[in-house]
Amino acid sequence: MTAVAFTEIQALFREKDRDEMLWAFDLWDVEDVRQHSELILQRLESGEMPCDDPWPAQNVALFRDWIAAGTPA
């Protein structure tokens, strides 16, 4: 498995997604996303996030791979 950098993860979240979630955490901040990664993954897998249109399966898999790799920066 090739390591996924946070910049690849950050690019998946649109400015709209970030703005919607700033009340809870910053989707463009590696530490915030690391701290909430399991919750974010659950919501991505269920289609609850992003709020307007679920991610394609390959994007969810990329996020899952990032977690499995230890959430590298």
C-alpha positions as CSV (number, residue, x, y, z in Angstrom):
1,M,0.0,0.0,0.0
2,T,1.3,3.4,-1.0
3,A,1.3,5.9,1.8
4,V,-1.4,8.6,1.5
5,A,-0.3,12.1,2.4
6,F,-2.7,14.4,4.3
7,T,-2.6,16.8,1.3
8,E,-4.4,14.1,-0.7
9,I,-7.1,13.8,2.0
10,Q,-7.4,17.6,2.5
11,A,-8.0,18.0,-1.3
12,L,-11.1,15.7,-1.0
13,F,-12.8,18.1,1.3
14,R,-14.3,21.1,-0.4
15,E,-14.4,24.6,1.2
16,K,-18.1,24.1,1.6
17,D,-17.5,20.8,3.5
18,R,-15.0,22.6,5.7
19,D,-17.3,25.5,6.4
20,E,-20.2,23.1,7.3
21,M,-18.0,21.2,9.9
22,L,-16.0,24.1,11.5
23,W,-18.4,24.0,14.5
24,A,-16.9,20.6,15.3
25,F,-13.5,20.3,13.7
26,D,-11.4,21.7,10.8
27,L,-11.3,19.3,7.9
28,W,-8.2,21.1,6.5
29,D,-6.3,20.7,9.8
30,V,-4.3,17.4,10.0
31,E,-4.5,17.3,13.8
32,D,-8.3,17.8,13.9
33,V,-8.9,15.2,11.2
34,R,-6.6,12.7,12.9
35,Q,-8.4,13.2,16.2
36,H,-11.8,12.7,14.6
37,S,-10.7,10.3,11.8
38,E,-12.9,7.3,13.0
39,L,-16.0,9.4,13.3
40,I,-15.3,11.1,9.9
41,L,-14.8,7.6,8.3
42,Q,-18.1,6.3,9.8
43,R,-20.0,9.3,8.4
44,L,-18.3,9.0,5.0
45,E,-19.1,5.3,4.8
46,S,-22.8,5.9,5.8
47,G,-23.1,8.8,3.3
48,E,-23.9,11.4,6.0
49,M,-20.7,13.3,5.0
50,P,-20.5,15.4,3.0
51,C,-24.0,16.6,3.6
52,D,-25.0,17.3,0.0
53,D,-23.6,14.3,-1.9
54,P,-21.8,11.1,-0.7
55,W,-18.2,10.5,-1.7
56,P,-17.5,8.0,-4.4
57,A,-16.2,4.6,-3.0
58,Q,-12.6,5.3,-4.1
59,N,-12.5,8.5,-2.0
60,V,-13.8,6.7,1.1
61,A,-11.2,4.0,0.4
62,L,-8.5,6.6,0.2
63,F,-9.5,8.0,3.6
64,R,-9.6,4.5,5.1
65,D,-6.1,3.8,3.7
66,W,-4.9,7.0,5.2
67,I,-6.1,5.9,8.6
68,A,-4.6,2.4,8.1
69,A,-1.3,4.0,7.3
70,G,-1.3,5.8,10.6
71,T,-2.7,9.2,9.4
72,P,0.6,10.5,8.0
73,A,1.1,14.2,7.4
